[in-house]
Amino acid sequence: MQLILYSKPGCHLCEGLEEKLKQINTLKFDLEIRDITTREDWFNAYQYEIPVLRIQLPQGEKTIPRFSPRISVDRLGQQLEKYLKLSKDP
């Protein structure tokens, strides 16, 4: 499973989410960090929304609803697992 985090340097919310994602050990996923300042299309799409977490599906990327910055690592893992299961259902 591939997760994509749209972020930018100096974004404390982005850094916090990235740190929590890296601490989740109950799910197997690859995390790709995309710096929105490196591409104009990413910047225009996400400049007011970061951090944006997306999952790579066969039909393309799908945005995962935003989690509270105060969410614990355990709760983030539970919510992420629940969302990933829902995205697999037809």
N, C-alpha and C positions, 0 to 999 in steps of 0.2 A: 504494500500500500504506500502511496506517495502523498504526502502532505506538502503544501506550498504555503509559505508565510511571506506575504508582501509586507515589506518593512522599509525603513530608511535609517541611516546613521543618526544617532542621537535621540531616537524615539524611545522613551522609557517604557511606554506600554508595550511596544514591540519587543524590546529586550526582555521584559518580564515574562511575556507569553513564550518567547523562544526558550528562556531558561526553564520554565515549567514544562514545556513540551519535551525538552531533553531529559527531564527527570522522570518521565512516565516510563515505567518498566513493565506495565501490564498489557501493553499493545505493541505490536511490531509495525513500524512504519519508517519510511525514509522521509526526512525533513529537508526540504529545499528552501533556502532563504533567498528571496528575490528583492534586491535593492531597487526601489521604485525610481531612484534618482538616476539609474543607468539607462532607462528607456522612457522615451516621451509618452508612449501609449500607457505604460504602467503608471507613470506619474499622473497623467491626466485622469486615469480611471480611479486611482486610490489615494490621491494626495490628501483628501479630507476624511478618509475612512480607515487608515492604518491603525492598528494591525489588522490585516485581512488574512484569514486562514481559509485555504481551499483544498479540496481533495481532487486528485486526478482520477477520473473514471474513464472507461473505454469511450464514452461519448463526449468526453471533454472535462474541463474543470467545473467544479460545483462549489459555491461558497458555503462555508460552515457558519452558522449564526455566531455572532460575537459573544464571547464569554466575559464575565465580569473580571476586571483586573485583580479583584480580591479572591478569586476562586483558588481553592487549595489544589495542589498537584493531584491528590487522590480524586477529588471531585472532578477536576478537569479530565482525568483519565476516564472516569465513569461516564461523563457527559459525552466525551468524544467517542467512546465505544458505542453508546446508544445511538448517536447520530450516524456513525459509520454503518451500523446495522440497518438503520432506516434507509440509507442511501443505496443499499444493496437490494432492498425489496423492490419488486416491480411496481 
